Amino acid sequence: MKRNTTPKIYVLHENQEWVDPLFEHLEALGAPYENWFLNEGHLDLSELPPEGIFYNRLSASSHTRNHRYSIELAESVLGWLEMHHRRVINDRRALTLEVRKTDQLLALRRFGFDAPASIMANHPGGVRKAAEKLNQFPFIVKPNRGGKGLGVKRYNNLDQLQTDITNNTLPDTLDGVWIVQQYVKPADSRITRVELIGGKFYYAVSVDASGGFELCPADACNIGDAFCPATPSEGVEKEEKFRLLAPYNNPDINRYEEFFKAVGIEIGAMEYALGEDGKRYIYDINTNTNYNSGAEAVLDNQWQGMRRIAEFLNYELIANYYQNRIRVA
């Protein structure tokens, strides 16, 4: 976090693999950028931030890469940037939604979206009581702070849950909070992920969910993650795991854009499952979107998420720089 007088695009993250494709597009555009890897570091709160724009790409799954306190560090860095009125894309409000499911659910309900019925608890006995109160079977239990669908487990009955409680094998939770939630069975075993860039709808992708809850779309997730694009679910062709929807019709797109603007998200995604009742149940908000190049290539790369982000960041840098010059003049 060195002082620099030349305005740049600063990319805040904790996973180099996920930002390498973005850096390639920024370089192709000739856009000046700097890599801020937030894992271990220090911050002099009396210093001024450098000039430029700041893109937050911190992920809820950072702790799974041995970056346990990246989120806490990023929260302070974002607060510092915002105090000095720097242009932040995906601000501190967005980071809160990225890492805490309870905040996501409350925000979704506040804006009138359909979301699965959910009850939170912060101890195993409370998880049992929450499941009894929910009284819907099957149901799922997930950590409030998780990431990539890790730790999400489906239970068919209370006896299965009690076994995990007794054996101390409930899903791991980073902050001690679990969410007991209605299980919405997706139509055709697929969910839909709606991508927004620059606060505007970019594209939607259909994802096969028959293999489990870990649905990371990033090319980098091809290594080791059983449910990611390079390892299709049994009986599902690779190119069908992630499928861009074109055309895509959804009367709620304008509402998604308004919602993201209200909560400080400019680049991100909503994931929903279409229930048997015809409702779109939004169950996740992701502000660290990655894109599957294979799915994009099927449509001749008409849409490339990382390229579009690079273009948006470059435009924002230029606009911000000249706005500041005009203001000073």
Secondary structure as UniProt FT lines:
FT   STRAND          8..13
FT   HELIX           16..29
FT   STRAND          33..37
FT   TURN            45..46
FT   STRAND          52..56
FT   TURN            60..61
FT   HELIX           62..65
FT   TURN            68..69
FT   HELIX           70..83
FT   TURN            84..85
FT   STRAND          87..89
FT   HELIX           92..99
FT   HELIX           101..110
FT   TURN            111..112
FT   STRAND          118..121
FT   HELIX           124..134
FT   STRAND          139..143
FT   TURN            148..151
FT   STRAND          153..155
FT   HELIX           158..166
FT   TURN            167..168
FT   TURN            174..175
FT   STRAND          178..182
FT   HELIX           187..189
FT   STRAND          190..197
FT   TURN            198..199
FT   STRAND          200..208
FT   TURN            210..211
FT   HELIX           219..222
FT   TURN            223..224
FT   TURN            226..227
FT   TURN            229..230
FT   TURN            234..235
FT   HELIX           238..241
FT   STRAND          242..245
FT   TURN            251..252
FT   HELIX           253..262
FT   TURN            263..264
FT   STRAND          267..274
FT   TURN            276..277
FT   STRAND          280..286
FT   HELIX           293..298
FT   TURN            299..301
FT   HELIX           305..328
//
